[in-house]
Amino acid sequence: MALQHIDDFLLNLQVNNYSGETIYNYERDLTVFDNFLDGSKINFDKLTKQDILQFKAYLTSVDRKTLAKKERGKKLSAYSLNRILSSIRSYFKYLIEMDYSAPLPPDAIKMTKTIKKKAQVAELEQLTKLIESPTNFEKNKKVALRNRAILEVLFATGMRISELTHLKLEQIDKQGRIFILGKGKKERFAYLTPRALKYLQEYLQDRNDVSPFVFIPYRGLNAGNKKEKKISTNYIQERIKKYREILDINVPTSAHSLRHGFATYLAESGANPVAIQVLLGHESLNTTTKYVHTSDRYAQRTHKKFHPLK
C-alpha cells in the first residue's frame, strides 16, 4: 500500500464519533487513490500537484477501474469526484496534525467545479399517488402494508432513508413522535401525521416478528438473524423506481425526493425555514433554504402577493 497510517486515520475518525458508514466511505475513497498511485508507479512521498491533476483526469475517464478491477463504463460525477478529493484532503490534514510527513498541503488538492442544478420535486398530486402505490400495485398484502407505511413515514417526517431503515420500535411513542439520532450524531424529533400513524399501526398490527427494527424484509431470512433483520435501502429505492414508472412520473423521484417534497411543500404552505431546518436535522440554514425557493409555484405566488406595482 502506497498510503501510510491509514489504519490510524480511520481509528481517529472512529474515536471522534464518525458513523460506520462515513468511515467506510473514507476507506473506500482512499483505496481508490492508493490503487491509482500503485498502478501509476507514483511514490507517495514524492507526490506532486501534477499527479493530483492526473488522478482527477483518471477519475473522470470512462475506462478507469473500479475497486473490483472492472471498468466503470461511465464518467464519475463531479459530486463523487469531489467527495474522493475531500477524503484525501482530510487524510492529509490528519498526517500534518500528527506530525507525519505529508507530500502536499491539503489546500493543494483543488475541488472540481460543479454545476448547480435547480432541485426538482414532483407535484404533490403525483407524490400522493406514489405514496399510495403499494396499496394499488402490490399483490402481496403484507408487502403492500409495509411499503405503504414506509412511504407514508418518509413523506410525513422528512426522514433520511438511512434513518428509516435503522428505525427501531423503541424510537416511536404512542403520539407518533420519533426520536432520531441523525447525521453527525445530531439528535432531533420527527413527527408522524395522523395519516402516517394510521398506516404504520396497520402494518405493525399485521407483523408477527421479533426484530426490533420497524421495517423488515419478508424474504431471504434464516432463523439465525431474525433479531437483526431490517429492510434495505436498495429495496426501497427499487420499489419507488418501479412505482414511478407505472405512474409515468417524469420528474426523477427517489426516497430523497420524498424528503425534498416534505420540505418543499411545508415551505409552500408558509412554514418557517428555521422550523423546517430543525425537522430535517440540517446543521446549516443555508442547506434548508434551497427547499424554500425550489418551487416555481411558490415563487409565482410570492411575486403576485408582494410585487409593489400590482
N, C-alpha and C positions, 0 to 999 in steps of 0.2 A: 504494500500500500504506500502510495506516494505521500499522502497526507499524514501528519503526525498528531498525536494527542487527541485523536477523535473520540476515544472512549472517555477521556477526561472531560472533553467538551460536552458530550451527551450527558454525563453524570452531573455536570454543572447545571444543565438545563433541568434535570430531574430534581435536584435539591432546591431549585428555585421555583418549584411548583408548576413547571410546564406540563401540559397534558401529555399522555402517552401518544396520542395521535400527532401532536405537534413535534415531539421528539422523533417519532418515526419519519415525519416529513423532512426534518433536518438531516437525519441519517441518509435518507434516500437521495436528497439533493447533493450531499457531499460525496456520496458514492458515484453519482454521475460525473462530478468534477474529477474525482480520483481516477475513474476509468478513462476519462479524456486525457489526463496527464500521462497515465501509463501507456495508452495507445499511441500518444504523440511523442513519447520518449522525452517528456519535459521534466526537468529536475525542479521539484517544488521550491527548493531553496533559492533557485535562480529564476523564479517566475517573473515575467515582465508584463507591462501593460499590453504589449503586442500579443502576448499569449492569452490574456483575458479577452482581447478582441477576437482572436481565433476561436476561443471557446464559445463566445456569443454567436459567431458565424456557424460553428458546429451545432449549437442548439437549434438554430433556425433552419438547418438543412433537412431535407425530407429523407435523406438516406442515412441519417445518424442511427446508431444502435440503441435499443432500449436496454434496461438492466438485464433483461433475459437474452441479450445478444441478438435480438430480432430487429429488422428495420421498421422504423415508425410508419413511413408512407405518407405522413402529413406534417406540415410545419407546426412547430411548437408556438403556442400563443404568446403574445407579449406579456400577459399576466403570469403565465407559468415560467417564462424565462426570467422575469424579474423576481419571482419567488425563489428560484435557484440562486440567482445572484445575491439576493438578500441573505440567504443562508450562508453563503461564502463570506459575505461581509461580517456576519455575526461570528463566524468561526475565526476570522482574522482579528476581530476585536478581542475575542477571548484569549488568543495567543498573546496579544500585546498586554492585556491586563494581567496575565500570569507570568509575564517576563520571558515568554518563549520567543523564538525567532519567527518573525512574520516577513515574508518576502516583499509585501507591498502594504501600504496603509489602506485601511478599509475603504476610505473615500476614493481610492484609485479605481474601484470597481463601480463603474457608472451604470445606472439603470437605463434600460431602453425606453424610448418614447412610446407611450400608449395612446390609442385613440379613444377618447371618452365618448362612449355611445350613450344615447338617451335611453334610459331604462324604460322598458315596455311592460305593461301588465294588461292581461285580458280584461274585457268588460265584465262588470260584476255579474251580469246575467250568465255569461259564459263560465265564469268561475263557479257560480252556483250549480250549474249543470254538471260541471266537472266533479264537484264535491258529491253530488247525488248519483254519479255514475255507477258506483259499486252496487247500489240497490237495483239499478236498471239493467246492468250488464253482467254481473257475476251470477253464475248458475248455482254455485255452492253457497248455501245460506250463511254458514259460519264465516266464510271468506267475505261475503258481502257485508255482514255486520261489522267485521273487523276493519275492512278497508274503508267503509263509510265513516266509522268512528275515527280512523286515522286522519282522513281528510278534513272532517269536521273540527277535530282538535287543532290541526295545523293552522287552519284559517281563523279559528276562534281566538287562538292565543298568540299567533305570530312566532311560535317556537321554531328554532332551527331543527332540521331533520335529524341531526345527531343527538339533540336534546330529546327528541321524541322517541328515537329508537332505544335510548338508555333510560327512558322514563320508567320509574317503579311505582307500584301501587301505593306505597307509603308516602309518596310525594304529593298525593291528591287528597284534599279534605272533602267533607260532605257538601260544602258550599261550592265546590268546583274551583277552589284556589289551588294552584300548583306551585310548589317550591322548586326552583331551578338553580342548580349550580352550573352556570353557563361558561362561555368562552372566557379564558383568563381567570378562572375560578371566581367569576363575578356572580354574586347571589342576587336573585330577584324573584318576584312572584309573577306568574301568568294566570290569566283568569278565563275560565270556560264560560261561554254564553249558555243560557238555559237550553238552547237547541243542541249545542255540542254535548252538554252534560247528559241530555236525554239519550243521545245515540251512544255515548260512551257507556252509560249504565246498561243499555240494552245489550251491548256487546259483552260486557263483563258478566252479566247475568247468564248469558249463553255459554260462557267459557268455563271449562272444567279443568283446571291446571294448577300446578304448584309453583310455577315460575313467579318470581317477584316482579318481573317486568310486565308492563301493561300490555304491550303489543307483542304477540308471539307468533311464530310460524306454525303451520299445520302439517308441513311435510319435512321429510329428511331428519326425523327425530330418532334418538335412541334413548334407552332407559337411563344411560349414564349421565346425561347432561340436561335433564328436564328442568332442573332448578336454575340453569344458566341461559336458557334459550330466549332469544329476543329476535324480533323482525329485523331484516337487513335493510340498509339504505338503498341498495341496488334494487331490491324487490319493489320498494315503494316508488322509486323513480321509474322503473319499468312499467308499473301499472298506470301511473299518471300519464306516461307517454302513450300507452295504449288507449286510455280513456280520451285523451286529447285527439288522437287520430280518429276515433269513432265519431266524436263530436265535430270534427273538422274545424278545430280551433287553430287559426293561422298564426297567432302570437305564440312564440316559444314559451312553453309552460312546464314548470317543474315544481318540486317541493318548495324550493326557494321562492318561486313565483307566488305561492300562497302566502308566504311571509311578507313578500313585497306587496301583494294585494291587500293584506291585512293593514299594513301601514298606510298605503296609498288611499284606501277608502275611509280609514279613520281621519286622515288629513282632509279629504274631500268633504267630510261631514263637519269639519271645523275643529277637530281635536288639536289640543296644544302640542306643538312639536316636542316640548320637554317631556310631556306625559308619554308620547309615542317613544321617545328615547328610552325612558325607564322600562316600558313594556317590552321593547326589543332587546334590551340589555346592551345598548351601544355605549361605548366609552365616551365618544365624542358626539356632540350635537350635529357636527358637520356631516357625519355619516347618516344621520336621520333625515336631515333637511332635503336630501335628494328625493326622498319619497314624497315630501310635501309638494314639490314642484313638478312631479313627473307627469301629472295628468293634464292633457290638453283641455279637458272639460273644466277642471278646476281653474286653470288659467283663464279660460273664456269667461267663467262666472265672475272671477275676480275683476277682470277687465270691465265687464258690464256693470258691476256693482260700484266700483270705485273711480272709474275714469271721470275727471273733472268736467269734461265737455260732453255730457251725455246727449 
